[in-house]
Amino acid sequence: MNWWLNACKAPSEEAKQQAEARQLQLTKPTGSLSELERTAVQLAALQNQVKPEIKLPWITVFAGDHGVMEENISAYPQAVTRQMLQNFASGGACISVIAKEYNAQLQVIDCGSVGEAYEYAGVERHCIMPGTANFAKQLAMTEAQCLEAMNLGRQSAEKALAQNASIYIAGEMGIGNTCSASAVACFLLNEPAEQLTGVGTGIRAEQLAHKKQVIDQALALHKNYVAQDAFKALCAVGGLEIAAMAGAYIRCAQIGLPIVVDGFISTVSALIAVRLNPEVRDWMLFGHQSAEYGHRRLLDELQAQPLLKLNLRLGEGSGAGASLGIIKLACSLHNNMATFAEAAVIGEKV
């Protein structure tokens, strides 16, 4: 039942030390490539090889609908979730273009959207429930439903590893899910909605004030149930796709698959994963800092240094996907730059 508590793989300290030693030999001042160096060394430790490489990036988009949409907290109607699922699978979405650009495998999983049964080529439909319940009035999910969603993430990570993926990105889609993610973050960080709630899909100022009020109402409603339990916070105000991403992150760390975390909602899932199993943190790279209010606070809590800051707030895994170019470049520089000896360059001051 509690598979997420199982130990994670340990990054290779030997590969890390060898990668650090290689960085000292490359024809550049020590530390001059900063985060590119750090990224390459971290991946070397995670992949247990001195020269890390990104052969097959894997991207999974998890989708789910949210009952809190009853409270009018989004600029877009709930029907957009289903419409975007088809767009992901047909190649028209941002993350679909990114996946093609970096030769990544794209998996699309419907964890539970509102509507009649359907079949879209390229979409894996797992209707745990037709969207979560309205967390302003009741628990978003039962504990059993939340576990089922986490297991979808677990299965995705295992499938990625079975197909020899070298790095894993989880993205999300679900109209209303920034509201859900903000509520989860408030519980995890013990802060009010004012500190962690942004415009999401681009709502107006009066809608934003209402969104914060809805979240604070939910925090008060579920306070006694949640206490300080990250899993119960997820059940109380989370989303099916948020739970699935948390499950994927935990399983990736257990089976030894490096992770690139996306924006605000993905980082909420990352924090859930780390609260449930602290060893997961070692397996995370952070793709970008989004424009969504509160993301910087979450990154600070995770002691994370994002690779990009492009003011993105799309979701889907797009910021993490954009960072793949930087990650691949970091590996290429680490692997292919000449050493001082190879280039016959004096490596020390004389």
Secondary structure, 3 states (H helix, E strand, C coil): CCHHHCCCCCCCHHHHHHHHHHHHHECCCCCCCHHHHHHHHHHHHHHCCCCCCCCCEEEEEEEECCHHHHHCCCCCCCHHHHHHHHHHHHCCCHHHHHHHHCCCEEEEEEEECCCCCCCCCCEEECCCCCCCCCCCCCCCCCHHHHHHHHHHHHHHHHHHHHCCCCEEEEEEECCCHHHHHHHHHHHHHCCCHHHHCCCCCCCCHHHHHHHHHHHHHHHHHHHHHHCCCHHHHHHHHCCHHHHHHHHHHHHHHHHCCCEEECCHHHHHHHHHHHHHCHHHHHHEEECECCCCCCHHHHHHHCCCCCCECCCCCCCCCHHHHHHHHHHHHHHHHHHHCCEHHHHCCCCCCC
